[in-house]
Amino acid sequence: MPPDPRKIACSILNTLDTTQTTLDRAMDIAMAKGILLSRRDRALLNALVYGVLRWRGRIDWIIDHFSKTPLKKIDPPILNILRLGLFQIIYLDRIPLSAAVNTSVEMAKSKKKPWMGGFVNAVLRNAARGHQAVLLPDPLKDPVAGISVEASFPPWLIKRWLAHFSIAETRLLCQAINTIPPITARANTLKTTRENLLVWLKNEVQDPVPTNFSPNGFHFSAPIKPIADLQAFKNGEFQIQDEAAQIVSMLLNPQPDDIVLDACAGLGGKTGHMAQIMKNKGRIIATDNSYHKLQQLESEMNRLGVTIVTSLQHDLLQHPIPEHLGLFDRILLDAPCSGLGVMRRNPDTKWAASKQNLNRFQTRQISLLNNLAKRLKQNGHMVYAVCSAEPEENEAVVERFLQTNACFKIEPHPIDPDIRAASLITPEGWFRSFPHQHDMDGFFAVCFMKKC
C-alpha cells in the first residue's frame, strides 16, 4: 500500500510540536525514512504541512467553535489531525469532503483511542457545514485579536507590528507572509550569465523572470522535476537564494584577492555568492558550529566550481577566531536570529514560543560582533545581517555595538549607485526589506568600516 501523505504530514506536525526541530529538518527526517512519494503525493504533503502552519490560528478558532472539548484540552496529535482535516475542507477544493473526513477519522482511531474517531468525525462534519458562518473577532473593537485570527498569526506578533505599522499595513504584511512565495535563485556567474540561464530554463520551469534588485537573481515556479535534478543545477549554474540574502553579500562587496571570513556560514548560500563576486580569487574562511552544515557547504562549493573556500568548524560564541588565521579584509556576520523575517518560507516560525525572547538573540548578536571586530583589518569592512525586521535585532544591535567600538562607523553607500539594489539602502546606511513592500524576505543589514 502506498504511503499516505496525510499521515506523513501529521507526523511532521507532531515532530514540530514536541521538538526544537525546524520545518526543513522535520521534512528531511520524514523523507529519510525511505518513503517514496509520487510527485502528486509530494505536492499534497507540502500543501498540507505548509498550509496548516500558515493557517493554524484561524483553523484553531474554527475548531474551538465546533468542539465541545476546549482547544487546550484536546490531545496535541488529535488536534493536528483536526487541523489537517479542516485545512483540506476549507482550502483544498479538489479534496472531496469524504476523503478529508474519513482519512482524519481513521488516523484518530489509530491512536489507540477508538472513541476519538467519533469526536473527529463530529467536529469536521459540523465545521464543514458551518465554518463560513463562524464570526471572527471584530478588528474595530480589538485589532490585535481581529488580525491575529483573520490572518492566522500569534497575538504577540500582531501587537508588535501594530506598534510600528498601521492596521492596513499590518494586514498587508500578514497577507504577503501567508502568500506562497516563488522560488528565488541566483545565477552563478563563474559558469554562466543570468540571461543565458533564463533562456535555458524556459523549458524547465514556469515563469522564469529576473529579480527586481539583484543583478543576478531570478524567480520561477513549478519546475518539471525536482530542482536537484535540473541539468543547470547539476552543472552548478545557479544556487537557490532569496533576493534579500543576495543583497547582503553585495553589501559586503568582497574584492578579488581579499581574505574574507564568513562567520556563520550555514549551508553556504552567501559563501558561494561572495566567491562569485570575488571571481574565485582570494580566500574565504567559512565557519560554523555544525559539522553537518559544513559538509553540505563543501559539497555545494564543489558543485558551483568554487575553489577559494576553506571550511572550519568553530563555535564563535564559545571561542574567538584562532589567532593563526590573522586579520581579515572583510567579515560577514549573518548572525543567528529569530528568523521572523522568513516566515513566508518557514511558517513554523510563527508558532515557536522561543521567538518571543528577542533580547536573548540580541545578546548573542552583540557578543559575536564584539568578538569579530578585533579580527578586522584597519579600513576593512564588516557586514552585520539578520533575517529579521524587528528593532531589537536591528537598530538596537547597531547602536549598542557602535557605543563600545569607537573605531567603527557605518558605510553610507556600500552598493554601487548604478545597481538598483542601492535604492534599498536608507540614508542611515541600513538595508531593510519587507515581504509586502519588496516581494522578498524580511532582512536587515548594515556595513561597518573600521577606521583605526
Summary of the structure (lengths in Angstrom):
residues: 452
radius of gyration: 23.5
end to end distance: 68.3
largest distance: 72.1
contacts: 1489
relative contact order: 0.09
helix: 51%
strand: 15%
